[in-house]
Amino acid sequence: MDDQSVAQRQSSSLGSPSFPALTVLALCFMLSVLGRGLGESFTVFLLPISETFGWNRWQIISIYSLASLAAALASPLVGRMFDRFGPRAVYSLGLVVLGGAFLVGAYGQQLWQFQLSLGLCVGLGIASIGIVPNAILLGRWFGPRLPTAMAVVYSAAGAGVLMLLPVSQLLIDRVGWRGAYQVFGGAVLLLLVPLLLLPWKRFSAGSPALGKANAADLLDDGWTFSRAIRHHAFWGLSSTFFLTAVGMFSISAQVVAYLVDAGFSHLQAATAWGFSGVTLLFGMFSITWLDAVIGRRRSVLFSYALSISGIAMLWLLKSYPDVWLLTGFVVAFGSTVGSRAPLISTTAIKLFRGKQVATIYGTIVFGGGLGSALGSLGGGLIHDVTGNYNALLAFALVCVILGMIPFLVMSALR
């Protein structure tokens, strides 16, 4: 019996997801909306902060890049904390650090102050309420349905972008960028109160039905961190996360600025890129659905083809700032910023089941965070050195193509 048949048999034996399972899914979704939405909101703050202090593109993007780097570096630590202290402590830490970072950043005057608050601290906060703790917690409740649950949570990135980018621009227009950061910081800290009141002991225990029916097969396969790093799939997944993130985030960090330079208004640019949140929702579930129809390798490669076509349309927008071409870019590129992640994450969790799965998965995700940091920073540097976006788009295209190679050549990922 193949893996797909086994998964279908297990899924049917477990029945429909229980109310606690759906509650955990909703919680993880909302935390991901908050983390990714606030993190990506910096693309809207980029120009007003730069205009206030007269910083060049590389300097201002260093803040965004440090947030991605901090999230990457924190991922293994967050996984380790989750293994030892559970989700309540990890999520609470994330909200405290994230809310405090925005409040401190609202009063920044020097570049290093923004790099510390809106960079390093925001990155730590996002990692603590992000995909590493969410994926492990969901794994305790959804078992063979984990790809679908992961798609729901990853789609939160799109929902966060859709909601918080236009809100960010409206707040900046009304109260300035400092006032907008004060609003965000205060709102995040207020969310800590209901979070602490949730039944965390029940949430942490996982599904009793899953534990009884599939304890050995789904919850523990004996993997340790030292054993995992000697397996080629570990490095294949890490490199896929890293290279894809370098390519995608070298562009996404500057999309709003790029569209403004191409002739669109600030609000048009922010709204258009914010609408990528809708396309990402569609992309997440479509790629996950394709996984069950045509297989993981083909569905992942199809998503890469969409990303490549989106980069091509973005390049054409500089010469032809047409609304239909802009729509095509948002659909193709926006729908795939993270659409592969649920399948790649599920592959990692399935391969490396065991008591140290959070630590292993957190280390794999480190590649994605590091790629986001280096990609956004490198993209800003390429723009400043060349004075245009042509070299940047070529760099992004090469990285995205390299990112899909592990799924072409590694047997464990095919």
N, C-alpha and C positions, 0 to 999 in steps of 0.2 A: 504493500500500500504506500503511495507516494505522500510527500509532505502535505500537499494541498488536500488530499482526501482525509488525512489524519486531522488536519486543522478543521475541516468541515464537520467531521464526526465529533470532535471535541466541542466545537461551537454549539452544535445542536444539543449535545448532552447537558450543556450548562444553561440552556434556556435563554430568555431575554435578560439584558442587563438589569440588575436590581436598582431600586431607588437610591441606596447609598452609592452604588457605582456611578450612576448618572450624576449624583451630587458631586462626587469627586471629579468627574469629568468637567462639570460646569465650573467648579472652583479652579481647576488647572487652566481652563480656557480663559477665565477672567484674569487670572494672574499673568498669563501670557499676553493678553491684550494690553494690560497695563505696562508690562516690561518692554515689549517690543515697540508699542506705540510711543511711549515716552523716549525710548532710545532713538527711534527713527525720526522723532520730532526735531532733532538737531538739524536735519536737512533744511528745515524752515527757518531755524534760528541762525543759520550760517551767515547769510548776507547781512542781517541787521547787526549782529555782533561784530562782524568784520568791518562794517561801515562805522560803527561807534569807535573802534580802536585803530582802524587803518591797517589791520593785519592782512598779510597776503594769504592766498588760498592754502598753501602748505601749512602755515601757522594755525589757521582756524580749523583745518581738518585734523590737525594733530590731536585736538580735543576728542573728536569723534573716534579717531583711531585708537587713542588710549582707552576709551570706553570699551571698544571691541577687544583690545588686548587684555584689559583687566578681566573682562568676562571670560576670555579664553583661559587665562592663568588661574582664575578662580574655579573653573569647572571641575577639575580633579579634586580640589579642596572641598567644593560643595558636595560632590559625590561622596567623599570620605565622611563629611559631617552628617550627610543623610544616613549613611550606613551606621553611624555611631549614635546620633542624637535624634534622628527622625525628622519628619517634615515640618512639624510645628516650629521648632527652633530655627530651621533653615529659612522658612518663609518669613518669620517674624524679623529675623536679621535683615532679610532683603528689603522689607518695607521701611524699616528704620533707616538703613543706609541710603536707600533711594530717595526717600522724602527729605532727609537731612541734606543730601547732596544738592538737590534743587534749591533749597532755601539758602544754603551757603553760596551757591553759584549765582544767585540773584544779586549778590552784593560784590561780586568779583571785580577787580580792577586791573590785575596783572594776568598775563597769559598762564603763568604757572598755577595761579589760583583756579582758573577754569580747568586746566589739565588735571588738577587734583580732585576737584569737586565734580564737575560735569564729565570728566574723563574717567579717572580711576575709580572713584566711589560709585558713580552711576553704573559702571561696568560690573562692579561687585554686586550691587543691588539687583541688576538684571539677571545675573547668573544665579542668584539665590532664589529668585521666583520664576526661573526660566525652565528650559527644556530638560535639564538633567534631573532635578527633583520631580518634575512633572512626569517624565517618562517612566521613572522607576515606580512612582506611586501608582500610575495607571497600569503598569504591568502586574501589580498585585490584584487588580480588579477585573481586567479585561482578557488576559490570557491570549487565546487565539484571535480575539477581536482587536488586538493591540494596534495593527495597522490602521484600522478605521478610527480608533480613539486618538492615535497620534496625528492622523490627518486633521481631526477636529481641533486639536490643540495647536498644531502648526498653523492652521488657518487663522488662528487668533492674531498672528503677525499681520495678516492682511486686514483684519478687522481693526486692529490697533492703528495701523497706518491710515485706514479709511476715516476713522473717527478723530484721531488726535492731530493729524497734520492740518486739516482745515481749521480745527479748533485752535491750534497753536497760532495759525496766521491771524485768525479773528481776535484772539487775545492780544497778540502783538500790536495789531492795529488799534485796539482800544486802550490798553494799559501799558504798552511797551514790552520789550522782551524781558526786562527785569520783573515787571509785574506778572507776566505770564509764568515765569519760573516760580514766583512766590505762590501763585495759585496751585500749580502742580505739586509743589512740595507740601503745602498744607493738606491738600486732598489725599495724598499718599499716606501721610502720617495718620489721618483720621481713619483710614481703612484698617489700621492695625487693631483697633478695638474689636470690630466684629470678627476679625481673623482669629484672635485669641480665644473667642468664645465658642469656636467650632469643636465638635466631638473628635478630637485628633486621635484618641486611642482607638476609636472605631475605624477611622479612616486609615490609620497605619496598619491595622491588622489584615486588611485585604479581604477578598471574597472567601467566605467559608466553603462555598461550592467549588470554587476554583482550587482551593487548597486540597480538598478531599479527592476531587476527581483527577487532578493532574499535578499533584505536588511534586513528584519526582521529575516529570517530563517538562513542566513549564516553569518551575520555580528554582530549581537548583541542578545544574549540570556539572558542578565541581570546578568551574573556572576560577582561577586566582589571577591577580594582576601580573605576577611574574610569568605565569604560563601564557597569558594572553599576548604579552608583548613579544613572544617568540613565534607567534603565528602570523603568516603573511596577510591574512584577512584583516588583522588589526591595523597594519600599516597601509593596506589598500583603502580601508574605510577612512583612516585619518587623512591620507593624501587626497581622497576625493572631497572630503569636507574642506580641507585647506585650499586646494587649487580652485575649486568652484567658488569659494567665498572670496578669494583674491580677485577673481574676474568679475563677479557680480557686484561686490561692494566697492570696487574701484570706480564703478559707474554710479551705483545708487546713491552714494554719498554726495554726488554733485548733480544729480538729475534736475533738481529744481533750479539751481544756478544755470545749468546747461540750457534748459528750456527758456529761462529769462533771456539769456544771451542770444537764443535763436529767434527772439521776437515776441514771446508770449508774456503776458503780465504776471506779476508776482502771484496774484490770487489764482490765475488760470494755471500756472505751473504747479502751485501747491495742491490745487484741487485735482488736477490731472494725475499727478503722482499719488495723491491720496486715494484716487479711484482705483489705483492698482491693488488696493486692499480687496476690492470686489473681485477683480480678476484672480487674485491669489486664492481667495476662497474657492472659486471655480476650479482653479488649477490643482489645488490640494486634493479635492475629492475626485476630480477627473483622472489624475495620475494614479491615485489609489484604486479607483475602479478599473483602470486599465491593467493594473497589476494582477487582478484576478482574471482578466480576460486574455491578455496576451503574454503575461509573465513579467517578472520583475525587471529583467535585463532590458527587454524591449521598451517597457514603459519608461524606465529611467532614461534610455537613449532618446526616446521621443521628446522628453522634457528638455533635454540638452539641445535638440534641434530647434525647439521653440526659442530657447534663450539666444541661440546664435542668430536666428532670424530677427529677434528683437534688437540685438546690437546693430545689425545692418540697417534697420529702420531708423534707429536713433541717429546713426551717422548721416542718413539722408535728410533728416529733419533740419540739420544746420543749413542746408541749401534750399530745402523745400518745406518751410514751416506750415504744413497743411494739417488741418484738424483730423483728417482721416488717417494720415500717416502717424500722427500722434496717438490716435486710438489704436492703431495696429501695434505700435510699440508698447503701449500700456498693457494690451492684451497679451502679446507674446512674451515680453520680458517680465512684466509684472506678475503674470500667472505662474512664472517659474522661479521667482525669488524665494526659494525654500520649498518648492513643491516636491522636490526629490527627498527632502529631509525625513518625512515620515517613513518612507520605505527604507532608506539607508539606516535610520535609527532602529527600526524594527529588525532589520538584518543584524545589526550589532547586538541588540539585546537577545535575540534568538540564538546567535552564535556563542555568546559569552555568558550564558546563564550561570548563576552562582551567587554566593553570599557577597562577593565583591563586585557585582555587576554595576553598581552605581559608580564605583571608583573607575572601573574599566571604561564604562560608557562616558563618564565625565572626561577622561583623558582623550578619548577619541574625539569628542566634541571640542576639545581644546584646539584641534586643528582648524575647525571652522571659525572659532573666535580669533585665533591668530591670523588666519587668512583675511578675515574682515578688517582687522587692524592694519595689517600690512597693505592690503588692497586699497583701503580708503586713503591711507597715508601716501602710498606710492602713487595713487591716482592724482592726489593734490600736487605732489612733487612733479610728476610728468606734465601736468597742466602749466605749472609755473615755469618750468624749464623750456617747454616748447611754445608756450603762449597760445596753444589751441588744444582741441580735443582729439585730433586725428590719431596721434601716437597712443593716447590713453585708450581709445576704443580698440586699436589693434592689440594692445597689451591685454585688455580684458578678453578679447576674442581668443587669443592663444591660451590663456589660463583656463577658460571654460572648456576648451577642447581637451586640454591635458587632464582636466578634472574627471572626464568620463572614461579615460583609458583603463583604470582598474576594473570597470565593469565589462570591458572588452577582453581583458587578458587573464584575469584571475578566476580560476575555476570555482572557488568558494563563493564568489559574488555573482556568478552566472546561473 
